[in-house]
């Protein structure tokens, strides 16, 4: 079992930045692909970005490319999401997710086994 705890959400003006963190605990000795997802009210959960265990491969949804950066520090069992140039449409609950894998990078929420409780990001116009 892996437990995930997100932090770093909050209220920010459009054009601003936030850095989300996801701390993993429990069975962290295994290799995990990590993903960030978000869910806005009335919308389905969508992938924001993902990163494999080594950090070599990453994925970004089209609307996040160039604005968001995912990274990880395996020594600290922590994954980060740096969000720049935030827009009101980025407002959502952001979730961290994990799946045991060395190189796969799933883009669908159902393929992830472990989830955090989410952190609210609100971008005002």
DOTOR-172358 format. One record per residue (C-alpha): residue in three letters; x, y, z; residue number from 0. Coordinates in steps of 0.1 Angstrom, whole numbers, plus 5000, padded with zeros to 4 digits. Layout:
BEGIN
{aa = Ala east = X north = Y up = Z i = NUM}
...
This chain:
BEGIN
{aa = Unk east = 5000 north = 5000 up = 5000 i = 0}
{aa = Unk east = 5011 north = 5035 up = 4992 i = 1}
{aa = Unk east = 4997 north = 5066 up = 5009 i = 2}
{aa = Unk east = 4997 north = 5099 up = 4990 i = 3}
{aa = Unk east = 4993 north = 5134 up = 5005 i = 4}
{aa = Unk east = 4991 north = 5165 up = 4983 i = 5}
{aa = Unk east = 4999 north = 5200 up = 4994 i = 6}
{aa = Unk east = 5005 north = 5234 up = 4979 i = 7}
{aa = Unk east = 4970 north = 5243 up = 4966 i = 8}
{aa = Unk east = 4954 north = 5276 up = 4972 i = 9}
{aa = Unk east = 4940 north = 5308 up = 4957 i = 10}
{aa = Unk east = 4960 north = 5326 up = 4930 i = 11}
{aa = Unk east = 4954 north = 5353 up = 4905 i = 12}
{aa = Unk east = 4954 north = 5346 up = 4868 i = 13}
{aa = Unk east = 4990 north = 5346 up = 4855 i = 14}
{aa = Unk east = 5004 north = 5335 up = 4889 i = 15}
{aa = Unk east = 5021 north = 5303 up = 4899 i = 16}
{aa = Unk east = 5017 north = 5275 up = 4924 i = 17}
{aa = Unk east = 5038 north = 5245 up = 4932 i = 18}
{aa = Unk east = 5020 north = 5213 up = 4943 i = 19}
{aa = Unk east = 5037 north = 5185 up = 4962 i = 20}
{aa = Unk east = 5028 north = 5149 up = 4966 i = 21}
{aa = Unk east = 5044 north = 5130 up = 4994 i = 22}
{aa = Unk east = 5043 north = 5092 up = 4993 i = 23}
{aa = Unk east = 5046 north = 5069 up = 5023 i = 24}
{aa = Unk east = 5042 north = 5032 up = 5029 i = 25}
{aa = Unk east = 5055 north = 5007 up = 5004 i = 26}
{aa = Unk east = 5077 north = 5032 up = 4985 i = 27}
{aa = Unk east = 5106 north = 5008 up = 4979 i = 28}
{aa = Unk east = 5089 north = 4997 up = 4947 i = 29}
{aa = Unk east = 5090 north = 5017 up = 4915 i = 30}
{aa = Unk east = 5060 north = 5038 up = 4907 i = 31}
{aa = Unk east = 5048 north = 5060 up = 4879 i = 32}
{aa = Unk east = 5032 north = 5091 up = 4893 i = 33}
{aa = Unk east = 5005 north = 5112 up = 4878 i = 34}
{aa = Unk east = 4987 north = 5145 up = 4885 i = 35}
{aa = Unk east = 4951 north = 5146 up = 4876 i = 36}
{aa = Unk east = 4925 north = 5173 up = 4881 i = 37}
{aa = Unk east = 4887 north = 5175 up = 4884 i = 38}
{aa = Unk east = 4866 north = 5206 up = 4880 i = 39}
{aa = Unk east = 4830 north = 5207 up = 4892 i = 40}
{aa = Unk east = 4807 north = 5188 up = 4868 i = 41}
{aa = Unk east = 4836 north = 5175 up = 4848 i = 42}
{aa = Unk east = 4854 north = 5142 up = 4845 i = 43}
{aa = Unk east = 4888 north = 5137 up = 4861 i = 44}
{aa = Unk east = 4915 north = 5144 up = 4836 i = 45}
{aa = Unk east = 4952 north = 5138 up = 4835 i = 46}
{aa = Unk east = 4975 north = 5169 up = 4839 i = 47}
{aa = Unk east = 5009 north = 5153 up = 4837 i = 48}
{aa = Unk east = 5028 north = 5121 up = 4845 i = 49}
{aa = Unk east = 5063 north = 5109 up = 4851 i = 50}
{aa = Unk east = 5079 north = 5075 up = 4852 i = 51}
{aa = Unk east = 5101 north = 5062 up = 4880 i = 52}
{aa = Unk east = 5134 north = 5074 up = 4865 i = 53}
{aa = Unk east = 5120 north = 5108 up = 4856 i = 54}
{aa = Unk east = 5133 north = 5104 up = 4821 i = 55}
{aa = Unk east = 5099 north = 5102 up = 4805 i = 56}
{aa = Unk east = 5071 north = 5127 up = 4812 i = 57}
{aa = Unk east = 5037 north = 5134 up = 4797 i = 58}
{aa = Unk east = 5016 north = 5166 up = 4797 i = 59}
{aa = Unk east = 4981 north = 5172 up = 4785 i = 60}
{aa = Unk east = 4981 north = 5196 up = 4756 i = 61}
{aa = Unk east = 4966 north = 5225 up = 4776 i = 62}
{aa = Unk east = 4994 north = 5223 up = 4802 i = 63}
{aa = Unk east = 5024 north = 5221 up = 4779 i = 64}
{aa = Unk east = 5048 north = 5249 up = 4784 i = 65}
{aa = Unk east = 5030 north = 5260 up = 4816 i = 66}
{aa = Unk east = 5033 north = 5231 up = 4839 i = 67}
{aa = Unk east = 5063 north = 5210 up = 4849 i = 68}
{aa = Unk east = 5063 north = 5177 up = 4867 i = 69}
{aa = Unk east = 5093 north = 5164 up = 4886 i = 70}
{aa = Unk east = 5102 north = 5139 up = 4913 i = 71}
{aa = Unk east = 5127 north = 5134 up = 4940 i = 72}
{aa = Unk east = 5127 north = 5097 up = 4947 i = 73}
{aa = Unk east = 5150 north = 5101 up = 4977 i = 74}
{aa = Unk east = 5123 north = 5122 up = 4993 i = 75}
{aa = Unk east = 5094 north = 5101 up = 4979 i = 76}
{aa = Unk east = 5079 north = 5133 up = 4966 i = 77}
{aa = Unk east = 5065 north = 5144 up = 4932 i = 78}
{aa = Unk east = 5060 north = 5181 up = 4923 i = 79}
{aa = Unk east = 5039 north = 5200 up = 4899 i = 80}
{aa = Unk east = 5051 north = 5235 up = 4891 i = 81}
{aa = Unk east = 5022 north = 5255 up = 4876 i = 82}
{aa = Unk east = 5029 north = 5288 up = 4859 i = 83}
{aa = Unk east = 5008 north = 5312 up = 4839 i = 84}
{aa = Unk east = 4977 north = 5299 up = 4856 i = 85}
{aa = Unk east = 4943 north = 5305 up = 4841 i = 86}
{aa = Unk east = 4909 north = 5306 up = 4856 i = 87}
{aa = Unk east = 4901 north = 5274 up = 4837 i = 88}
{aa = Unk east = 4928 north = 5256 up = 4857 i = 89}
{aa = Unk east = 4906 north = 5259 up = 4887 i = 90}
{aa = Unk east = 4900 north = 5223 up = 4900 i = 91}
{aa = Unk east = 4908 north = 5198 up = 4927 i = 92}
{aa = Unk east = 4942 north = 5184 up = 4919 i = 93}
{aa = Unk east = 4950 north = 5148 up = 4927 i = 94}
{aa = Unk east = 4982 north = 5128 up = 4929 i = 95}
{aa = Unk east = 4981 north = 5092 up = 4917 i = 96}
{aa = Unk east = 5005 north = 5063 up = 4916 i = 97}
{aa = Unk east = 5008 north = 5030 up = 4898 i = 98}
{aa = Unk east = 5035 north = 5004 up = 4902 i = 99}
{aa = Unk east = 5055 north = 5005 up = 4871 i = 100}
{aa = Unk east = 5091 north = 5011 up = 4859 i = 101}
{aa = Unk east = 5084 north = 5026 up = 4825 i = 102}
{aa = Unk east = 5047 north = 5027 up = 4817 i = 103}
{aa = Unk east = 5030 north = 5061 up = 4818 i = 104}
{aa = Unk east = 4992 north = 5056 up = 4818 i = 105}
{aa = Unk east = 4971 north = 5085 up = 4809 i = 106}
{aa = Unk east = 4938 north = 5072 up = 4822 i = 107}
{aa = Unk east = 4927 north = 5076 up = 4858 i = 108}
{aa = Unk east = 4914 north = 5040 up = 4860 i = 109}
{aa = Unk east = 4949 north = 5027 up = 4855 i = 110}
{aa = Unk east = 4963 north = 5042 up = 4887 i = 111}
{aa = Unk east = 4960 north = 5023 up = 4919 i = 112}
{aa = Unk east = 4967 north = 5048 up = 4946 i = 113}
{aa = Unk east = 4953 north = 5083 up = 4950 i = 114}
{aa = Unk east = 4957 north = 5113 up = 4973 i = 115}
{aa = Unk east = 4928 north = 5132 up = 4989 i = 116}
{aa = Unk east = 4933 north = 5161 up = 4965 i = 117}
{aa = Unk east = 4942 north = 5198 up = 4969 i = 118}
{aa = Unk east = 4921 north = 5227 up = 4957 i = 119}
{aa = Unk east = 4935 north = 5251 up = 4932 i = 120}
{aa = Unk east = 4915 north = 5283 up = 4925 i = 121}
{aa = Unk east = 4926 north = 5308 up = 4899 i = 122}
{aa = Unk east = 4908 north = 5341 up = 4900 i = 123}
{aa = Unk east = 4904 north = 5363 up = 4869 i = 124}
